[in-house]
Amino acid sequence: MADSTKDGDEILAELQEIFRDILDQPDLTLTRASNASNVEDWDSLAHINLLTTIEKHFKIKFALNEIQELKDVGEMIELIQRKLASK
Amino acid sequence: MNEYRLGDVTVGMKHEFDATFTAEDVAAFARISGDVNPLHVDETYAKGAGFASPVLFGMLTSSLYSQLVGVYLPGKYVLLHGIDIDFNSPCHAGDLLHVAGEVVFVSEALKRVEIKASIRRADRKLVSKATIRVGFHVD
């Protein structure tokens, strides 16, 4: 139940820790505008590693069409919120 | 060689097999990798350090994890994406090594499968354990 009440800033903070670990960038600052073009080393393999880690962290499952539509971290946060709310 | 497709793979699927490395394998690995550390290639030095014989390279025994996922679980249609390994106990040329793996995570959307695996000696002593991430390159 606690997960379904997370606000966007809480999720962003948790995503930042995941991104720092997966991308090995301990000082990375993640924003809602962050995307694969403006975050160093966010390549296709890192993308898979990020999303699988996010699935496990939030105990959610993404569908193929959902992850294909993601444009930036802001949309990722909104998707996670929708997933958590429907758990 | 197994040819499981992503849709065939489920959490809990298992595979195991046995393998043994020879002194010739060790010499070949030293040549290929350039790792000529005497603990692995010099019997006198290894015995002086308290081992019965030269210690097998951890990365050589771990090549069995490559065989596990690339040949058996899931097999032909995956590429190794990543692997986390802990080395627990030494082993030596001639030791019978038992490799076992189990699928613990499947993401159809990301075409990603994760396998927990271990290598044990014949006396059941844990040589290493690993979490292996593979990706399917075909549907």
Backbone of each chain as ProteinMPNN parsed JSONL, in Angstrom:
{"seq_chain_A": "MADSTKDGDEILAELQEIFRDILDQPDLTLTRASNASNVEDWDSLAHINLLTTIEKHFKIKFALNEIQELKDVGEMIELIQRKLASK", "coords_chain_A": {"N_chain_A": [[0.824, -1.21, 0.0], [1.996, 1.175, 0.731], [3.636, 1.805, -1.404], [1.857, 2.635, -3.402], [1.289, 5.218, -2.779], [3.399, 6.823, -3.319], [4.891, 9.895, -4.242], [5.788, 11.877, -7.163], [8.318, 13.062, -6.775], [9.476, 11.452, -4.821], [9.707, 9.037, -6.21], [11.415, 9.901, -8.241], [13.746, 10.394, -6.735], [14.364, 7.792, -5.912], [14.743, 6.59, -8.38], [16.988, 8.005, -9.185], [18.994, 6.952, -7.519], [19.049, 4.328, -8.491], [19.836, 4.77, -11.178], [22.351, 5.953, -10.74], [23.739, 3.761, -9.687], [23.527, 1.72, -11.719], [24.596, 3.01, -13.989], [27.026, 3.635, -13.041], [27.69, 6.154, -12.039], [28.21, 8.001, -9.551], [27.675, 10.657, -8.893], [25.597, 11.517, -10.437], [22.931, 13.617, -11.388], [19.599, 13.29, -11.648], [16.874, 14.348, -13.6], [13.428, 15.217, -14.434], [13.567, 15.734, -17.101], [15.64, 14.249, -18.029], [17.075, 12.052, -20.404], [17.926, 9.411, -22.797], [19.583, 10.724, -24.507], [20.768, 12.844, -23.183], [21.999, 11.843, -20.942], [24.961, 10.454, -20.013], [26.247, 7.377, -21.228], [23.827, 6.047, -21.187], [22.842, 3.724, -22.841], [21.589, 1.161, -25.135], [21.871, -1.349, -23.867], [22.29, -0.555, -21.215], [19.811, 0.578, -20.839], [18.097, -1.653, -20.77], [19.115, -2.848, -18.455], [18.53, -0.83, -16.596], [15.677, -0.745, -16.694], [14.932, -3.377, -15.943], [15.95, -3.425, -13.364], [14.42, -1.387, -12.225], [11.878, -2.55, -12.444], [12.156, -4.652, -10.583], [12.744, -3.224, -8.231], [10.444, -1.633, -7.748], [8.602, -3.592, -7.804], [6.995, -4.162, -10.089], [5.708, -4.783, -13.44], [6.66, -4.106, -16.708], [5.024, -3.541, -19.851], [5.667, -4.243, -23.321], [4.779, -2.211, -25.138], [4.504, -0.074, -23.416], [7.115, 0.591, -22.577], [8.246, 1.254, -24.955], [7.166, 3.663, -25.549], [8.248, 5.512, -23.853], [9.696, 8.674, -23.286], [11.287, 10.231, -21.657], [12.642, 10.677, -18.305], [10.602, 11.823, -16.82], [8.242, 10.816, -18.025], [8.686, 8.204, -17.432], [8.434, 8.216, -14.653], [5.71, 8.842, -14.44], [4.599, 6.544, -15.6], [5.463, 4.587, -13.779], [4.064, 5.454, -11.52], [1.418, 5.001, -12.39], [1.505, 2.222, -12.626], [2.007, 1.454, -9.983], [-0.277, 2.386, -8.741], [-2.17, 0.708, -9.797], [-1.66, -1.698, -8.672]], "CA_chain_A": [[0.0, 0.0, 0.0], [2.84, 2.363, 0.823], [4.161, 2.133, -2.724], [0.857, 3.272, -4.247], [1.146, 6.62, -2.393], [4.633, 7.548, -3.614], [4.722, 10.993, -5.188], [6.775, 11.902, -8.234], [9.657, 13.392, -6.274], [10.005, 10.253, -4.145], [10.111, 8.091, -7.256], [12.602, 10.462, -8.895], [14.9, 10.173, -5.854], [14.704, 6.363, -5.96], [15.304, 6.352, -9.717], [18.346, 8.564, -9.243], [19.901, 5.975, -6.906], [19.168, 3.201, -9.426], [20.635, 5.234, -12.32], [23.738, 6.124, -10.284], [24.347, 2.438, -9.54], [23.618, 1.0, -13.001], [25.475, 3.732, -14.915], [28.294, 3.851, -12.339], [27.923, 7.603, -11.966], [27.734, 8.315, -8.199], [27.283, 12.063, -8.749], [24.579, 11.831, -11.437], [21.679, 14.263, -10.972], [18.54, 12.922, -12.586], [15.696, 15.239, -13.599], [12.346, 14.698, -15.27], [13.934, 15.934, -18.516], [16.754, 13.36, -18.4], [16.753, 10.983, -21.359], [19.105, 8.685, -23.27], [20.439, 11.632, -25.267], [21.514, 13.793, -22.343], [22.661, 11.144, -19.828], [26.087, 9.694, -20.553], [26.266, 5.913, -21.107], [22.476, 5.46, -21.194], [22.715, 3.083, -24.16], [20.507, 0.169, -25.199], [22.055, -2.372, -22.833], [22.026, 0.108, -19.932], [18.359, 0.768, -20.765], [17.527, -2.923, -20.299], [19.527, -3.009, -17.052], [17.765, 0.136, -15.801], [14.263, -1.108, -16.597], [14.77, -4.601, -15.143], [16.188, -3.047, -11.962], [13.239, -0.621, -11.797], [10.798, -3.53, -12.246], [12.37, -5.378, -9.319], [12.713, -2.278, -7.117], [9.067, -1.212, -7.468], [7.766, -4.806, -7.891], [6.034, -3.947, -11.171], [6.112, -5.369, -14.719], [6.364, -3.256, -17.853], [4.656, -4.159, -21.123], [6.529, -3.769, -24.407], [4.298, -0.93, -25.687], [4.715, 0.973, -22.415], [8.514, 1.046, -22.548], [8.587, 1.831, -26.267], [6.636, 5.028, -25.62], [8.911, 6.393, -22.886], [10.566, 9.681, -23.908], [12.235, 10.766, -20.678], [12.435, 10.205, -16.937], [9.295, 12.287, -16.389], [7.245, 9.835, -18.471], [8.969, 6.977, -16.683], [7.83, 8.405, -13.327], [4.251, 8.732, -14.589], [4.289, 5.136, -15.842], [5.644, 3.872, -12.509], [2.932, 5.824, -10.653], [0.227, 4.279, -12.865], [1.694, 0.805, -12.29], [1.874, 1.293, -8.53], [-1.674, 2.641, -8.38], [-3.023, -0.401, -10.245], [-1.247, -2.958, -8.026]], "C_chain_A": [[0.859, 1.263, 0.0], [3.329, 2.794, -0.556], [3.155, 2.932, -3.555], [0.685, 4.755, -3.905], [2.398, 7.433, -2.698], [4.338, 8.715, -4.558], [5.901, 11.02, -6.17], [8.187, 12.177, -7.748], [10.307, 12.213, -5.552], [10.509, 9.256, -5.182], [11.362, 8.589, -7.963], [13.852, 10.21, -8.049], [15.337, 8.709, -5.885], [15.293, 6.002, -7.321], [16.738, 6.865, -9.806], [19.364, 7.594, -8.638], [20.126, 4.786, -7.84], [20.065, 3.588, -10.608], [22.105, 5.393, -11.921], [24.455, 4.787, -10.205], [24.568, 1.778, -10.902], [24.613, 1.683, -13.953], [26.852, 4.026, -14.304], [28.692, 5.327, -12.36], [27.397, 8.108, -10.618], [27.271, 9.756, -8.016], [26.173, 12.473, -9.718], [23.362, 12.513, -10.795], [20.643, 13.999, -12.047], [17.401, 13.927, -12.469], [14.606, 14.616, -14.468], [12.675, 14.828, -16.761], [15.085, 15.021, -18.964], [16.259, 12.309, -19.389], [18.057, 10.384, -21.891], [20.066, 9.588, -24.04], [21.282, 12.536, -24.375], [22.117, 13.164, -21.073], [23.729, 10.23, -20.412], [25.937, 8.199, -20.258], [24.877, 5.272, -20.979], [22.24, 4.898, -22.605], [21.683, 1.955, -24.079], [20.636, -0.905, -24.125], [21.798, -1.785, -21.446], [20.52, 0.291, -19.747], [17.67, -0.492, -20.25], [17.865, -3.125, -18.821], [18.738, -2.068, -16.137], [16.326, -0.345, -15.604], [14.047, -2.389, -15.794], [14.997, -4.299, -13.658], [14.996, -2.276, -11.406], [12.055, -1.565, -11.554], [10.936, -4.232, -10.896], [12.217, -4.44, -8.121], [11.269, -1.923, -6.731], [8.078, -2.382, -7.511], [6.613, -4.603, -8.889], [6.559, -4.636, -12.425], [5.713, -4.429, -15.846], [5.914, -4.099, -19.036], [5.503, -3.511, -22.221], [6.085, -2.396, -24.925], [4.533, 0.222, -24.705], [6.151, 1.497, -22.464], [8.944, 1.643, -23.891], [8.169, 3.3, -26.356], [7.373, 6.017, -24.715], [9.869, 7.359, -23.584], [11.632, 10.209, -22.942], [11.877, 10.24, -19.284], [11.068, 10.647, -16.406], [8.198, 11.301, -16.779], [7.436, 8.512, -17.744], [8.32, 7.054, -15.291], [6.312, 8.238, -13.41], [3.829, 7.278, -14.809], [4.403, 4.342, -14.541], [4.481, 4.179, -11.567], [1.657, 5.084, -11.077], [0.302, 2.802, -12.485], [1.473, 0.563, -10.806], [0.409, 1.458, -8.106], [-2.575, 1.471, -8.751], [-2.64, -1.731, -9.597], [-2.334, -3.48, -7.097]], "O_chain_A": [[0.523, 2.269, -0.624], [3.427, 3.986, -0.847], [3.548, 3.807, -4.326], [0.018, 5.482, -4.642], [2.456, 8.617, -2.367], [3.626, 8.554, -5.549], [6.875, 10.282, -6.018], [9.146, 11.592, -8.251], [11.515, 11.995, -5.649], [11.601, 8.702, -5.048], [12.267, 7.807, -8.255], [14.9, 9.851, -8.585], [16.532, 8.414, -5.885], [16.228, 5.206, -7.408], [17.596, 6.236, -10.426], [20.462, 7.428, -9.171], [21.247, 4.293, -7.969], [20.95, 2.824, -10.993], [22.999, 5.012, -12.676], [25.617, 4.67, -10.594], [25.674, 1.328, -11.201], [25.379, 1.008, -14.641], [27.727, 4.59, -14.961], [29.83, 5.695, -12.648], [26.268, 8.591, -10.54], [26.541, 10.046, -7.069], [25.843, 13.656, -9.81], [22.834, 12.041, -9.788], [20.784, 14.422, -13.195], [17.013, 14.309, -11.365], [14.835, 13.617, -15.15], [12.115, 14.106, -17.585], [15.458, 15.019, -20.137], [15.173, 11.751, -19.234], [19.148, 10.792, -21.492], [21.238, 9.249, -24.204], [22.377, 12.948, -24.758], [22.676, 13.87, -20.233], [23.431, 9.341, -21.209], [25.542, 7.815, -19.157], [24.773, 4.08, -20.692], [21.551, 5.496, -23.432], [20.989, 1.813, -23.072], [19.639, -1.326, -23.54], [21.171, -2.425, -20.602], [20.01, 0.174, -18.632], [16.777, -0.422, -19.405], [17.01, -3.525, -18.032], [18.327, -2.455, -15.043], [15.817, -0.351, -14.483], [13.079, -2.483, -15.039], [14.315, -4.855, -12.798], [14.601, -2.48, -10.258], [11.317, -1.403, -10.582], [9.96, -4.386, -10.162], [11.626, -4.817, -7.11], [10.914, -1.912, -5.552], [6.88, -2.203, -7.288], [5.444, -4.835, -8.583], [7.725, -5.03, -12.474], [4.56, -4.006, -15.93], [6.364, -5.232, -19.208], [5.987, -2.389, -22.073], [6.919, -1.514, -25.129], [4.737, 1.362, -25.121], [6.377, 2.705, -22.401], [9.884, 2.436, -23.956], [8.734, 4.076, -27.126], [7.148, 7.224, -24.802], [10.731, 6.949, -24.361], [12.731, 10.581, -23.353], [10.936, 9.465, -19.116], [10.445, 9.925, -15.628], [7.326, 10.984, -15.97], [6.475, 7.792, -17.475], [7.734, 6.081, -14.815], [5.703, 7.581, -12.566], [2.817, 6.834, -14.266], [3.539, 3.52, -14.236], [3.968, 3.284, -10.895], [0.907, 4.599, -10.23], [-0.693, 2.203, -12.077], [0.832, -0.413, -10.416], [-0.073, 0.752, -7.22], [-3.61, 1.251, -8.121], [-3.216, -2.77, -9.921], [-2.161, -4.526, -6.471]]}, "seq_chain_B": "MNEYRLGDVTVGMKHEFDATFTAEDVAAFARISGDVNPLHVDETYAKGAGFASPVLFGMLTSSLYSQLVGVYLPGKYVLLHGIDIDFNSPCHAGDLLHVAGEVVFVSEALKRVEIKASIRRADRKLVSKATIRVGFHVD", "coords_chain_B": {"N_chain_B": [[22.829, -28.648, -28.239], [20.598, -26.425, -26.686], [17.588, -24.815, -27.83], [15.837, -22.872, -26.794], [13.179, -20.539, -27.049], [12.238, -17.142, -26.164], [9.581, -17.218, -25.225], [9.441, -19.799, -24.293], [10.782, -19.914, -21.948], [10.717, -20.121, -18.482], [10.44, -19.019, -15.054], [12.264, -20.933, -12.758], [13.088, -22.978, -14.416], [15.687, -25.364, -14.961], [19.164, -26.372, -15.344], [21.913, -28.641, -15.399], [25.351, -29.702, -15.378], [28.485, -31.539, -15.698], [32.027, -30.855, -15.514], [35.55, -30.825, -16.29], [38.777, -29.443, -15.899], [41.993, -29.474, -17.498], [45.619, -29.566, -17.053], [46.648, -28.681, -19.418], [44.582, -27.073, -20.363], [44.768, -25.002, -18.523], [47.274, -23.93, -19.147], [46.725, -23.025, -21.718], [44.791, -21.07, -21.174], [46.312, -19.263, -19.697], [48.017, -18.382, -21.664], [46.227, -17.228, -23.52], [44.892, -15.258, -21.998], [46.939, -13.85, -20.868], [47.449, -13.779, -18.215], [49.761, -14.64, -16.085], [50.165, -15.23, -13.478], [51.908, -16.759, -10.824], [50.594, -18.386, -8.971], [48.75, -19.733, -10.381], [50.107, -21.049, -12.39], [52.539, -22.128, -11.623], [53.738, -24.819, -10.068], [55.461, -25.257, -7.867], [55.508, -22.751, -6.638], [52.763, -22.503, -5.994], [52.411, -24.592, -4.179], [54.101, -23.737, -2.179], [52.619, -21.628, -1.305], [50.683, -22.849, 0.052], [48.811, -24.416, -1.246], [47.538, -27.452, -2.731], [48.1, -27.865, -5.373], [48.586, -25.903, -8.421], [46.197, -23.233, -8.484], [43.101, -23.228, -10.142], [42.317, -20.772, -12.603], [39.977, -18.289, -11.766], [38.473, -17.059, -13.746], [38.642, -18.913, -15.714], [37.291, -21.208, -14.745], [34.866, -19.955, -14.548], [34.151, -19.685, -17.142], [32.538, -21.747, -17.62], [30.054, -20.842, -16.94], [29.422, -19.354, -19.138], [29.123, -21.39, -21.017], [26.931, -22.662, -19.826], [24.738, -20.825, -20.157], [24.885, -20.125, -22.844], [24.737, -22.452, -24.288], [22.959, -24.218, -23.076], [20.928, -23.136, -21.19], [19.362, -20.335, -21.66], [20.32, -21.175, -24.186], [20.897, -21.329, -27.692], [19.813, -18.822, -28.691], [20.564, -16.546, -27.229], [22.469, -13.747, -25.938], [25.204, -13.035, -23.846], [24.699, -10.67, -21.365], [25.541, -9.7, -18.911], [27.283, -10.426, -15.821], [27.518, -11.357, -12.46], [29.868, -12.443, -10.209], [30.876, -14.422, -7.44], [33.752, -15.652, -5.95], [34.389, -18.493, -4.139], [35.761, -20.847, -3.141], [38.952, -22.47, -3.746], [39.866, -24.449, -6.662], [41.192, -27.171, -8.63], [43.191, -28.36, -11.414], [41.873, -31.253, -12.908], [39.924, -31.63, -10.98], [36.548, -32.645, -10.528], [33.943, -30.701, -11.609], [30.791, -29.383, -10.788], [28.216, -27.891, -12.429], [25.434, -25.82, -12.006], [22.336, -24.319, -12.83], [19.569, -22.004, -12.574], [16.644, -20.489, -13.795], [15.68, -17.302, -12.733], [14.405, -14.951, -13.26], [12.364, -13.429, -15.67], [11.819, -11.232, -18.301], [9.6, -10.506, -20.602], [9.03, -8.214, -22.076], [11.449, -6.847, -22.156], [13.073, -8.736, -23.216], [14.794, -10.176, -21.582], [16.531, -12.452, -19.513], [17.315, -13.859, -16.372], [19.682, -15.844, -14.64], [20.433, -17.789, -11.856], [23.372, -19.269, -10.722], [25.723, -21.897, -9.912], [28.971, -23.292, -9.145], [30.246, -26.281, -8.062], [32.585, -28.372, -6.269], [33.368, -31.94, -6.335], [33.163, -32.706, -3.706], [31.141, -31.134, -2.83], [31.82, -28.608, -2.063], [31.533, -25.119, -2.408], [32.59, -23.544, -5.262], [32.177, -21.246, -6.843], [29.646, -18.7, -7.239], [27.009, -17.28, -9.19], [25.197, -14.573, -10.714], [23.583, -14.353, -13.681], [23.004, -12.462, -16.566], [21.132, -12.523, -19.471], [20.298, -11.741, -22.891], [17.746, -12.1, -25.315], [18.272, -12.392, -28.786], [16.626, -12.97, -30.83], [13.11, -13.293, -31.545]], "CA_chain_B": [[22.535, -27.25, -27.877], [19.172, -26.115, -26.561], [17.142, -23.694, -28.667], [14.646, -22.273, -26.192], [12.793, -19.165, -27.385], [11.853, -16.387, -24.977], [8.289, -17.691, -24.735], [9.583, -21.13, -23.689], [11.571, -19.829, -20.712], [9.935, -19.771, -17.291], [11.159, -19.038, -13.778], [12.339, -22.273, -12.179], [13.757, -23.914, -15.333], [17.027, -25.687, -14.454], [20.053, -27.247, -16.101], [23.185, -28.902, -14.721], [26.295, -30.567, -16.085], [29.802, -31.672, -15.065], [33.166, -30.507, -16.362], [36.878, -30.923, -15.671], [39.84, -28.758, -16.64], [43.297, -30.135, -17.457], [46.77, -28.671, -16.987], [46.771, -28.07, -20.747], [43.591, -25.982, -20.408], [45.312, -23.894, -17.721], [48.344, -23.317, -19.938], [46.105, -22.315, -22.832], [44.144, -19.874, -20.64], [47.38, -18.315, -19.343], [48.512, -17.809, -22.92], [45.188, -16.391, -24.129], [44.537, -14.109, -21.149], [48.133, -13.116, -20.461], [47.576, -13.849, -16.755], [50.778, -15.661, -15.783], [50.371, -15.248, -12.028], [52.459, -18.082, -10.513], [49.662, -19.208, -8.194], [47.968, -20.52, -11.337], [50.909, -21.747, -13.419], [53.816, -22.599, -11.079], [53.397, -25.791, -9.027], [56.301, -25.039, -6.683], [55.023, -21.531, -5.981], [51.432, -22.761, -5.435], [52.579, -25.435, -2.983], [54.695, -22.871, -1.168], [51.566, -20.745, -0.801], [49.753, -23.628, 0.862], [47.829, -25.135, -2.05], [47.99, -28.78, -3.144], [48.599, -27.719, -6.744], [48.156, -24.577, -8.891], [44.764, -22.943, -8.388], [42.496, -22.894, -11.446], [41.879, -19.381, -12.791], [38.538, -18.089, -11.556], [37.808, -16.728, -15.007], [38.574, -20.14, -16.517], [36.147, -22.004, -14.265], [33.641, -19.193, -14.826], [33.768, -19.857, -18.544], [31.449, -22.73, -17.629], [28.793, -20.094, -16.914], [29.172, -19.007, -20.537], [28.568, -22.605, -21.623], [25.603, -22.914, -19.246], [23.668, -20.0, -20.744], [25.0, -20.041, -24.302], [24.492, -23.752, -24.905], [21.873, -24.992, -22.46], [19.835, -22.45, -20.482], [18.395, -20.881, -22.632], [20.96, -21.773, -25.345], [21.329, -20.73, -28.961], [19.307, -17.517, -29.111], [20.851, -15.456, -26.287], [23.796, -13.147, -25.822], [25.502, -12.71, -22.451], [24.648, -9.226, -21.106], [26.275, -9.336, -17.703], [27.426, -11.527, -14.863], [28.123, -11.042, -11.164], [30.423, -13.709, -9.71], [31.653, -14.49, -6.2], [34.61, -16.831, -5.894], [34.302, -18.923, -2.754], [36.81, -21.814, -2.773], [39.811, -22.822, -4.885], [39.786, -25.79, -7.232], [42.445, -27.504, -9.3], [43.11, -29.189, -12.615], [41.478, -32.622, -12.595], [38.733, -31.665, -10.117], [35.238, -32.708, -11.17], [33.166, -29.506, -11.25], [29.368, -29.521, -11.092], [27.624, -26.592, -12.753], [23.971, -25.871, -11.932], [21.716, -23.013, -13.023], [18.108, -21.938, -12.519], [16.085, -19.204, -14.224], [15.043, -16.631, -11.598], [13.722, -13.724, -13.699], [12.094, -13.345, -17.114], [11.075, -10.061, -18.752], [9.279, -10.65, -22.027], [9.084, -6.898, -22.711], [12.853, -6.461, -22.343], [13.766, -9.917, -23.764], [15.88, -10.392, -20.627], [16.387, -13.576, -18.594], [18.405, -13.954, -15.396], [19.915, -17.197, -14.16], [21.321, -17.972, -10.704], [24.14, -20.474, -11.013], [26.829, -22.202, -9.005], [29.905, -24.354, -9.491], [30.688, -26.985, -6.848], [33.479, -29.515, -6.428], [32.719, -33.227, -6.057], [32.866, -32.773, -2.261], [30.036, -30.168, -2.654], [32.337, -27.293, -1.685], [31.158, -24.094, -3.382], [33.717, -22.9, -5.954], [31.716, -19.886, -7.143], [28.216, -18.56, -7.55], [26.875, -16.177, -10.142], [23.931, -14.142, -11.299], [23.915, -14.169, -15.095], [21.949, -11.774, -17.321], [21.234, -12.757, -20.914], [19.25, -11.128, -23.702], [17.411, -12.808, -26.552], [18.464, -11.578, -29.988], [15.531, -13.297, -31.752], [11.837, -13.443, -30.818]], "C_chain_B": [[21.025, -27.038, -27.785], [18.829, -24.865, -27.37], [15.854, -23.09, -28.117], [14.433, -20.859, -26.731], [12.309, -18.483, -26.106], [10.552, -16.913, -24.364], [8.338, -19.055, -24.075], [10.173, -21.059, -22.28], [10.697, -19.367, -19.559], [10.82, -19.812, -16.057], [11.106, -20.456, -13.212], [12.961, -23.299, -13.113], [15.194, -24.116, -14.887], [17.845, -26.464, -15.482], [21.325, -27.462, -15.295], [24.053, -29.826, -15.559], [27.623, -30.583, -15.33], [30.905, -31.311, -16.054], [34.457, -30.671, -15.568], [37.867, -30.163, -16.535], [41.167, -29.483, -16.447], [44.411, -29.091, -17.316], [46.985, -27.979, -18.33], [45.777, -26.916, -20.91], [44.128, -24.754, -19.666], [46.386, -23.156, -18.517], [47.764, -22.494, -21.091], [45.451, -21.018, -22.339], [45.189, -18.814, -20.28], [47.896, -17.613, -20.596], [47.48, -16.827, -23.51], [44.96, -15.116, -23.319], [45.744, -13.246, -20.806], [48.318, -13.091, -18.95], [48.524, -14.996, -16.424], [51.118, -15.65, -14.292], [50.802, -16.654, -11.603], [51.534, -18.966, -9.679], [48.869, -20.155, -9.106], [48.837, -21.402, -12.245], [52.214, -22.357, -12.886], [53.532, -23.504, -9.877], [54.182, -25.546, -7.735], [55.805, -23.822, -5.899], [53.676, -21.787, -5.294], [51.534, -23.585, -4.16], [53.172, -24.616, -1.841], [53.68, -21.928, -0.54], [50.484, -21.524, -0.051], [48.692, -24.389, 0.082], [48.412, -26.469, -2.524], [48.596, -28.753, -4.544], [48.142, -26.335, -7.226], [46.632, -24.411, -8.875], [44.223, -22.617, -9.785], [42.105, -21.418, -11.48], [40.367, -19.281, -12.548], [37.812, -17.809, -12.856], [37.756, -17.929, -15.952], [37.393, -20.989, -16.057], [34.837, -21.283, -14.588], [33.246, -19.257, -16.291], [32.664, -20.907, -18.664], [30.088, -22.053, -17.53], [28.41, -19.664, -18.33], [28.556, -20.2, -21.266], [27.137, -22.858, -21.133], [24.512, -22.139, -19.984], [23.69, -20.019, -22.263], [24.664, -21.334, -25.021], [23.226, -24.419, -24.371], [20.672, -24.164, -21.981], [19.973, -20.946, -20.651], [19.035, -21.47, -23.896], [21.181, -20.834, -26.514], [20.98, -19.253, -29.154], [19.59, -16.369, -28.14], [22.297, -14.987, -26.395], [23.995, -12.783, -24.349], [25.528, -11.189, -22.282], [25.462, -8.825, -19.887], [26.311, -10.491, -16.739], [28.091, -11.006, -13.594], [28.585, -12.365, -10.547], [31.091, -13.495, -8.358], [32.467, -15.777, -6.239], [34.757, -17.258, -4.431], [35.431, -19.851, -2.323], [37.658, -22.14, -3.984], [39.492, -24.213, -5.422], [40.982, -25.951, -8.161], [42.195, -28.322, -10.561], [42.789, -30.625, -12.198], [40.266, -32.722, -11.692], [37.472, -31.802, -10.97], [34.417, -31.522, -10.673], [31.721, -29.69, -11.696], [28.76, -28.134, -11.258], [26.102, -26.73, -12.721], [23.413, -24.468, -12.074], [20.204, -23.098, -12.992], [17.653, -20.549, -12.942], [15.338, -18.576, -13.044], [14.262, -15.386, -12.015], [13.554, -13.769, -15.214], [11.331, -12.059, -17.378], [10.839, -10.207, -20.244], [9.417, -9.315, -22.737], [10.524, -6.508, -23.043], [13.697, -7.586, -22.946], [14.963, -10.308, -22.889], [15.533, -11.576, -19.719], [17.569, -13.552, -17.639], [18.452, -15.36, -14.816], [20.827, -17.125, -12.939], [22.051, -19.284, -10.911], [25.242, -20.674, -9.987], [27.715, -23.266, -9.613], [30.384, -24.966, -8.183], [31.645, -28.099, -7.201], [32.714, -30.795, -6.095], [32.387, -33.376, -4.575], [31.803, -31.751, -1.856], [30.507, -28.784, -2.223], [32.024, -26.3, -2.803], [32.405, -23.429, -3.964], [33.363, -21.451, -6.275], [30.211, -19.899, -7.336], [28.047, -17.297, -8.38], [25.42, -15.842, -10.409], [24.245, -13.718, -12.728], [22.722, -13.53, -15.809], [22.167, -12.02, -18.814], [20.071, -12.086, -21.623], [19.008, -11.952, -24.948], [17.619, -11.884, -27.747], [17.491, -11.985, -31.103], [14.269, -13.437, -30.917], [11.519, -14.91, -30.601]], "O_chain_B": [[20.274, -27.42, -28.684], [19.664, -23.982, -27.567], [14.907, -22.829, -28.858], [15.379, -20.082, -26.854], [12.011, -19.138, -25.106], [10.435, -17.037, -23.145], [7.401, -19.443, -23.377], [10.079, -22.016, -21.512], [10.019, -18.344, -19.651], [11.814, -20.536, -16.01], [10.053, -21.093, -13.187], [13.329, -24.386, -12.667], [15.857, -23.162, -14.481], [17.299, -27.123, -16.367], [21.768, -26.561, -14.583], [23.552, -30.628, -16.348], [27.862, -29.76, -14.446], [30.74, -31.443, -17.266], [34.454, -30.657, -14.337], [37.806, -30.23, -17.763], [41.437, -30.036, -15.38], [44.171, -27.89, -17.443], [47.445, -26.839, -18.383], [46.099, -25.899, -21.526], [43.965, -23.62, -20.118], [46.411, -21.926, -18.56], [48.252, -21.407, -21.397], [45.543, -19.986, -23.003], [44.987, -17.624, -20.521], [48.172, -16.413, -20.588], [47.836, -15.73, -23.942], [44.85, -14.027, -23.882], [45.604, -12.064, -20.493], [49.244, -12.451, -18.452], [48.147, -16.167, -16.475], [52.225, -16.016, -13.897], [50.154, -17.635, -11.966], [51.687, -20.188, -9.688], [48.391, -21.208, -8.684], [48.353, -22.388, -12.802], [52.92, -23.037, -13.631], [53.139, -23.032, -8.81], [53.624, -25.621, -6.64], [55.696, -23.853, -4.673], [53.458, -21.353, -4.163], [50.838, -23.318, -3.18], [52.792, -24.781, -0.681], [53.844, -21.483, 0.596], [49.502, -20.95, 0.419], [47.771, -24.949, 0.676], [49.624, -26.6, -2.698], [49.497, -29.532, -4.854], [47.39, -25.66, -6.523], [45.888, -25.333, -9.209], [44.817, -21.827, -10.518], [41.616, -20.881, -10.487], [39.588, -20.084, -13.061], [36.683, -18.255, -13.057], [36.94, -17.969, -16.873], [36.588, -21.436, -16.875], [33.822, -21.923, -14.868], [32.117, -18.916, -16.642], [31.948, -20.961, -19.664], [29.082, -22.607, -17.974], [27.231, -19.616, -18.678], [27.6, -20.054, -22.028], [26.254, -23.217, -21.911], [23.497, -22.707, -20.386], [22.642, -19.938, -22.904], [24.345, -21.329, -26.21], [22.51, -25.097, -25.108], [19.531, -24.465, -22.332], [20.656, -20.317, -19.842], [18.362, -22.202, -24.622], [21.6, -19.689, -26.342], [21.776, -18.506, -29.725], [18.934, -15.329, -28.21], [23.191, -15.695, -26.859], [23.08, -12.289, -23.69], [26.282, -10.497, -22.966], [26.012, -7.725, -19.84], [25.498, -11.413, -16.81], [29.1, -10.303, -13.651], [27.791, -13.291, -10.382], [31.791, -12.502, -8.156], [31.94, -16.852, -6.525], [35.196, -16.473, -3.59], [36.002, -19.665, -1.248], [37.175, -22.101, -5.116], [38.919, -25.047, -4.72], [41.696, -24.989, -8.445], [41.122, -28.897, -10.744], [43.369, -31.144, -11.244], [39.631, -33.775, -11.629], [37.344, -31.153, -12.009], [34.218, -31.355, -9.469], [31.453, -30.098, -12.826], [28.789, -27.314, -10.341], [25.544, -27.641, -13.332], [23.957, -23.524, -11.5], [19.62, -24.126, -13.337], [18.212, -19.546, -12.498], [14.48, -19.212, -12.429], [13.529, -14.822, -11.203], [14.486, -14.106, -15.944], [10.302, -11.813, -16.749], [11.757, -10.052, -21.049], [9.873, -9.27, -23.88], [10.786, -5.911, -24.087], [14.896, -7.414, -23.164], [16.008, -10.718, -23.395], [14.412, -11.695, -19.225], [18.694, -13.261, -18.044], [17.424, -15.979, -14.539], [21.872, -16.477, -12.979], [21.434, -20.298, -11.237], [25.639, -19.742, -9.287], [27.291, -24.038, -10.472], [30.869, -24.259, -7.3], [31.555, -28.703, -8.27], [31.572, -30.75, -5.637], [31.445, -34.083, -4.217], [31.587, -31.525, -0.665], [29.691, -27.882, -2.037], [32.22, -26.59, -3.983], [33.184, -22.819, -3.232], [34.147, -20.54, -6.012], [29.593, -20.939, -7.562], [28.844, -16.364, -8.283], [24.537, -16.697, -10.34], [25.071, -12.834, -12.956], [21.586, -13.986, -15.68], [23.245, -11.76, -19.348], [19.002, -11.886, -21.045], [19.949, -12.447, -25.568], [17.195, -10.728, -27.725], [17.525, -11.414, -32.193], [14.346, -13.674, -29.712], [10.491, -15.237, -30.008]]}, "name": "protein", "num_of_chains": 2, "seq": "MADSTKDGDEILAELQEIFRDILDQPDLTLTRASNASNVEDWDSLAHINLLTTIEKHFKIKFALNEIQELKDVGEMIELIQRKLASKMNEYRLGDVTVGMKHEFDATFTAEDVAAFARISGDVNPLHVDETYAKGAGFASPVLFGMLTSSLYSQLVGVYLPGKYVLLHGIDIDFNSPCHAGDLLHVAGEVVFVSEALKRVEIKASIRRADRKLVSKATIRVGFHVD"}
